[in-house]
Amino acid sequence: MSARAPPVHPWPHPFCFSVRASPVTSPRRTGMGSGASAEEPDRVIRGQPEKMNTLPLSRSEVFGELRKELYEDEEFHQSDVHIFIIMGASGDLAKKKIYPTLWWLFRDGLLPEQTYFVGFARSDLTVDAIRTACLPHMKVADTEADRLSAFFRRNSYISGKYGDEAAFSNLHSHLLSLPGGADANRLFYLALPPTVYHDVTKNIRHHCMSTKGWNRVIVEKPFGHDLQSSEELSNHLSSLFTEDQIYRIDHYLGKEMVQNLMVLRFGNRIFGPIWNRDSVACVVLTFKEPFGTQGRGGYFDDFGIIRDVMQNHLLQMLCLVAMEKPASTSSDDVRDEKVKVLKCIAPVSPSDVVLGQYVGDPEGEGEAKLGYLDDPTVPKGSTQATFATAVLYVRNERWDGVPFILRCGKALNERKAEVRLQFTDVPGDIFSGQCRRNELVVRVQPNEAIYAKMMSKKPGVYFSPEETELDLTYRSRYKDVKLPDAYERLILDVFCGSQMHFVRSDELREAWRIFTPLLHQIEKEKMPPIKYKYGSRGPSEADELVQKVGFRYEGTYKWVNPHKL
């Protein structure tokens, strides 16, 4: 890549948008780090024709190249028209996430040229009202006003009740009336509470399916409340749609560093020999939020932290850390290996769990003074956990005996999500106990990074070791790269027909099998959570459990920002 940055186009080239897709690669533009030096010219890879560098493509052509390159989608020629239907268009999820994500994809030229957006909800709304509600979340630059107007010209809205067949027949008539609507591919996003899934999916199947294009349904978590309810939902969906039409979305699978786990593991020779029970002492998967329920306690109290975070986000990351190398990067090959990992995990034992619930900090400010039970939407005397630490074991040849520690909570001391592998002690220590355990850390958020904690000689005349790190902080290495939002990646995957980063029904079944007995016992016995102060690390009992199973916290590591020396 030349030292001078290439010109910036008004809408970034899609191939520079996704880390997974870049027929024309340069480290600064794509974030792939091809190994080229700052002086090395751009290279065309995988046999892409030279004209890709010089000949501008229409958005449809670009999307077609992306689909063929990534997925070799057999349905590619079926229809050029796509209709994205937002069920629950009046809700918070649609307003804060779905519409903004669709705008970003449209703005950046990542959607087919003939894509239309249709909102459906019970509320009596207009497109202008949706625009006003979504605008604070859409990050629109002053120069993008015309582009934004073009986006909303592609939008329409239909009002109707979710259980009303006539309303869905009306929606179907509207879809047919759109340009090319009779031949269009249809994507249905269920931004809805699970209580209406049955009615909505049944009405979509019987009244709104495209007969010429493909149909895909995106389902938001929670996917049930326990194993039985999840199985009932899965059976209901499978009676209406085929598995390749169902996209169960877990937005954590769209995050940059979660997707990077596979490349880190299977694209680097150095990790293969040590990624097992012989070298790894324990694996810690962490999700921490520095805020409480913030008025959403009524919703949260129905689910709790285990259902909200641990049974899905953290367990999905565990699978990517623990699975064997798949035969290929195809969706089913990857998900097959994840299911094999889950089948090797026994249901969680209550003795391997610590539950907590935050209380207000009298010395805190604002919300920090309020505990979970002070939230007016939380039922009085609730024993719902806002913090949980659980220890799981993968009973297979690679991981037998290695504790996988899952930690998550609200109102903690920091915002952080990470995967941490702590390695075993160096045998035959010759440094009088001065060496600390090596760790490999993949930080998912904030400030995406991969770093390895290791020992090095302390500079100076003495022969003493100290902790240091090999550091790949993304914002330092990839300064000019915009990392796409998780929803952007995942919605684009649905357009492209890739299910790799979506949850399959058998994955879901195994995940609920692991946690359902624990959840039922907690609810039956009303197990009281341990109180912890807002803004703390959580209950001290959780630290004791983690240390008991083998994690060693030294407290001696001090990170130094090399860019501020």
N, C-alpha and C positions, 0 to 999 in steps of 0.2 A: 504494500500500500504506500502511496506517495505520502510525503510529509504534509503536503497541503491537503486539507479535507476536501472531499468531493462536494459538489453543489448540493444544497438541500432542496428537495422538491416539495411543493406545497402539500402533497399527500405522500407519505413515505412508501417506497416500493414494498409490497407485501413480503417479498423474499427477505427483506431486511428486518421485517417485523417479528418473525417467529424464529426462535433459536433452533427449532426443529427443521426449518425449511430455508435453505439458502443456496440455490444453484450458483449465485455469484457471491463470493464470500470475501470479506475483508474484516479483520478483527474488530476495527472500530465501528463498522456499520452494523454488524450482526451480533456481536457479543459471543462469537464462537471460538475465538482464540485459535486460529488455524496454525499458529506457530510461526507465521511470517513476521519478519522484523519490520521496523517502521519504514525501512527503505525498500522493502520487497514490493513489487507491483501487484495489483489485483490479479487474481488468477481465476480462470473459468474452470470449474470442476465438474466431475461426473459427465463429461462429454457434452455439456450444454453448448449450443452454437454461439459463435462470437456475436451474432446480431442481438443477443439478449442484452448486451451492454449498450447498444447504440439505438436500437429500434424500440420506441415506446409502444407499449401494448395497451389495449383497452382494458378496463377493469375485468370484463368477462374473460378475456384472453389470459390475463394474469391469474385469475381464479382458476381457470382451466389448467394452466401450467402447474399451479400449486397442487391441485387435486391429483393430476396425473403423476407428479413427482412424488407426492407423499403417500398416496393411497391407491393409485391405479384403479380408481373407482369405476366399476363396470356400468354404473348408472349415469355416468357423466353426460351422455348424449340424450338422456331421456327428456329433459326440459331445461330451458334457459330461464324460466320464470320461477321465482321462489316467493312464497308468502309465509311470513313469520307471524303467528297468532299468539298474542299474550293473553292468556286466561288469567283474570285477576288484575287487569290493567289499572285498576284504581288503588291497588294496595301499595304498601311501603316498599316491598321488594321490587315491584315493577318500576316505581318512581325513582328509587335510589340506585338500582343496579341494572335492571333489564333494559329500560329505555336508554340510559346513558351508555351502556355497552354497545347496543345496536347503533347508536349515534357514532361512537368512536370507530366501529368497524366500517360504517358507511363513509365517514369522513376520510378514513385512511384508504379507501378504495379496496377494501378486503371482501366486500360482498359482491355477488353477481349484479350486473347492471340493472336487471329487471327484478329487483327485490321490493316487496311491498310489506307493510307492517299494519296489522289489524289488532286493535285492542278489544277485549270483551270483558265485561263485568256487569254487576247488578246496578251500579250507580248510573245516574243519568248525566253523562259527561259529554264534552266535545273535545276535539283534537286540541283546540286552543287551551282548554283547561288542563289537559295532560301536559302540554308544552310548558305552561306556567308552573305546574307542580314539579316537573322534572328539571327545569332549567338550573336551579341551584346546584344540582349534582352532575351537570353535564360538562363542566370545564370548557366552555366555549370561548375561544379567542375572538378579539374584536374583528379580526380579518376573516372569520369563518361565518359571518352572518348569512351570506348568500347560500353557503353550503348547508347551514342549519335549516334554512327555509326549504331547500330542496329535499332535505330529509323528512321534514314534517309534511311536505306535499305528498310523500309516499305513504303517509299514515292515515288511517281511518279508525272509526270506533263504532261498535255495536253494543247496545245495552240489552241485557236479558238475564233471566234467572238460570242458575246452574242446573236445576232439575227440570227445566222446561224444554221439552222436545221441540216445540214450535220455535223457541228462541234460537236453537241450534240449526233448525232448518232455515231460519232467516239469516243466520251467520253464513251458512253454506251458500245461499243465494248471493249474498254479498261477495263472497270469495270468487264465485263464478263470474261476477260482473266486473271484476278487476281485469286490466289488460292481460290477456293470456291466462286468465284464471282457470279456465277449463283444463288446461294442460299443466298447471303449476305443481311444483313440489310444495308440500305443506309441512311446516314445523310448528308444533303446538307446545308452548312453554306453560307449564302448570305452576304459576306463581300464586298458589292457593293454599289454604289450610287443608290438611289431610282429610278433614271431615267431609269435604265435597268431592274428593277424588273419584269416588265410585260413580256418582251421577255424571260428572263432567266427562270422564273417560268413556263411559257407556254412550253418552250422547255424541261425543266426537266420533266414536267408532261407527255408530249407526246413521249419523246425519252429516258428518263433515269431512269424510275421507276423500282424498283425491283419487279418481279412478284411473288417471293416466300417469301422473307423477308419483314420486314416493311420498310416504308419510312418516314423520318421526315425532315422538312425544318425549319432552324433557320433564322429568319428575324431580321436584325438590325434596330434600330431606325435611322432616324425619320420615324414613321409610318404615313406618310402623312404630309401635311402642315397646314391643318385645317380640320374641320369636314367633308366637302364634299370630299376632296382628300383622307382622311383617309377611308371614307366609300367606295370610288371607289376602293382603294387598297384592303380593306377587302373583298369586293364583288368579285374582281378578284381572290384573293387567295382562297376564299371559292368555287369558280367555278371549281377550279383545285384540291384542297385538302380538306380533312375533318378537322374539328377544332382540333382533337387530333393528326393531323400530323403537325400542325403549332405551332412553338415556337417563339413568339415575345420576343426578349431578351432585358431586361433592366438590365444592369449589377449591378445597385444599389440593386436589389432584391437578388443578390448573396452575398452581404456583410454580414459579421458576425453579426454585431449589428442590422442590419435591420431584419435579420432572427430571432435574439434574442428577438425582440419586442413581438412576439407571446408568447414565453415561459415566458417572464417577466410578461406579462399581465395575461395569463390564467393558469400559473403554480404556482402563488403565491396568497394566500388567502388575504394578507394584502392590495393588490391594488384594489381588486374588489369593495369594498364599497365606495372608494374615486375617482374612475375613471369616473367622471361624472360632470354635470353642477353644482351640489351642492358644490363641493369641488375644482374644477379646474377653475381658473380665466381666463387662456388663454393657448394656445399651440403654441410654436414657432418652426418652422422647418427651419433650416439654412443650406445653402451650400455656402461656401466662398472659393475663389481661390486667391492666392497672386500674380498671374501673369496675363498678358493680353492675347491677341489673338496670339501673337508670330508668326506672318506671316500667320496665318490661318484665318485672318479677312475676306477674300473673302467668305470662306465657312460659317463662323459664321454669316456674315451679311445677308445671305439668311434666317437665322432661328431666331437668337436673343436669349437672355437669357431665355425668357419665354418658347419657344419651346425646347430649348436645355436642360434645367434643371427643371424648375418649373412644366410644364405640365406633366412631367413623373416622375423623381426621387422624387421630393418633394411631389407630389400628391400621389404616391405609399406609401410613408412613412406615410402620413396623413391617408390613408385608414387603415394601420396596427394599428395606434394609436386609431382611432375612431370606428373601426368595432365591432360588437357584437361577442360573442364567437361562432365559427363555430360548426356545429354538430360533425365534426371530422377534422383531419388534411389532409383529402383527397383534391386533387387539386381543384375540383369543389366546395366543401363545403367552402373552404377558399375564393375562388374567388367570390362565390355567396355573401358572406358577404361584400366583398370590393365593389362590384357593388351597393349593397344597400346603402352604405355610399355615394357613388358618386351621386346616384339619389336624395339624400337629399340636395345637394349643388346647389344653384342657380348660374347662370352665374356671373362672377366677374363684379362688378360695377367699372367703371373708377375712381369714387371718393374714392375707397378703394385700389388704386394702386399708387405707386410712381415709376417712371422710372428714370434711371440714365445712364450716359455715362462717362467713365473715361477720364481725361486729364492728360498730363504729369506733373510730379512734378519737377519744376526747380531745386530743391535742391536734387533730387534723383540721383541714380547712374544707369548707363546702361539703361535697358529697362524702368526703372521707370521714365525716362525723357520724354518718348514717350506716347502720348495719343492714343486713339483708331483710330482717324482720321489720325494719323501719320503712321499707318500701310499701306504700299504701296498697299496691296491687298484689302483694304477697299475702296468702292466707295466714291468719293469726296462729302463732305457735308452730309454723311449718318446720319440719325436720329435713327439708330438701338440702342436699349438699351443693355447695358452690365451689368446692375444692375436692379433688380426689387424687390419690396416688395408688396405683395398683401394680403388682409384680406378676408378669406372665412368663411362661417358659415354653419354648418351641422344642418339642420332644422329637428331634430328628438327629441324624448323624452330625450335621454341621454345628448345631446350636445346643445340644443337650447339656443342661446344667447352667447355661448362661442366662442370667436374669434380664428380662426386658422390662424396664421401669417406665411406666406411663404416668406423667404428672400433668395436671391441668387445674386451672382455677381462675376465679374472678377476684377483683379487688386485691391484687398482689402488688409486689414492689416494683414491677417493671412489665413492659410489653415485650414478649419474646416467644418465638417458636423455633425449636431447634431439634436436631438429632445429634446425639453425642455418643460416640463409641469410646469407652475407656479400656485401654489395653492392659494386659497383665504386667506384673513387675518383671524387670530384667533379671533373669536368673544369674547367680554368681556375682552379686554386687561387689564392686571393688572401690566404691566411692563413699563408703561409710554411711549409707542411708541417706545421702544427699539427693539422690535422683527421685523424681516424681514420675508417676505413670504418664505414658503418652496418651493423648486423646486426639481423635479426629472429630471435628465439629462442623456440621452443616447448618448454618443459620438460615432459617426460612424467612423470618421477619423479626424486627425491621433490619434494614441495611444488609441485604443478602450477602452471604460470605461463606467461604470454606476455609477453615484453618486447622493446622495440625500443631498441637502443643508437644514440644520435644525438648530434650536437654541439649545444652551447648556449653562450651567452656566460657566461663565469665572472663571478659577482657581484663587483662592485667597480668601481673607476675605470678599470681597464684593459680594452681591447677584445680580449680573448683568449678563444678557444674552449676548452671542456673537454667530456669525455664525460659524458653523463647517460643517462637512460632513461625511456621511457614504460612503465609497469609495471602488468600485471594479474596479481597473485599471487592465486590462487584463494582461499586461506584468509583473505586480507584482504578481498577483494571479496565473497565468498560465505560469510560466517562461520557461518551456520546450516545450511548445506547438507552433507548426507552424500553424498559421491561413491560410487556403488556400485562394488563390486569388479568387475573385468573379467569374471570367470566368471559373476557375477550377470547382467550385461548379455547375455552371449552365450547362456547357457542360456535366459533369457527370450526371446531372439530365436528360439531353436529352437522353443519352445512356440508362438510367434507365426507361425512360418513365414517369417521374414526371413533371407535368406542373404547380405545385403550385407556383413557382417563375417566371412564365412567364405571359405575359399580354394576357387576353382573348379579343375577339373582342368586346363584350359588355362593358368591362372595358374601352377599347380604345374609344368607341363611347361616353361614358359619360364624359371622361376626356376632349375630344375635345369640347363637348357641353358646358362645363364650361368656356373654354378659347377662343373659336372661336369668339364670338361677340366682346370681348375686342381686340383681335388681329386685326380683321378687322377694328375696329374704329381707332386703333393706326395707321394702315397703310393708311387708307383713309384720316385721318386728319393730318398725318405726325406730330403726337404729339411730341414736342421737349423734349428729356430727360434732366434731370437736370445734370449739370456737377459736377463731384467729382474728387478729386485728387487721382492719383495712390498711393496706399498704405494707404488710409484712410479707415474709416468705411463705406463709402458710403455717399449719400446725407443726410444732417441733417433732411430734410423733411421726410425721411423714419422713423427716430427715433421719430419724432413728431407724425406721423400716428400711430405707434405702441403704444406710450403712450396714445394717444387719445382713442384707443379701449380697453385699460385696462392693458397693460403690464407695470409692474413697475420695472425700473432699478434703484437699490439703489447705486451701485458702491462702496459698503463697504466690499464686500466679498474678502478675501485674502486666496488663497489656499496655504497650507503648505505641502510640500512633506515629508511624514512620514519616507521615506527611507533615507532622508538626514539629519535627526535631529541628 
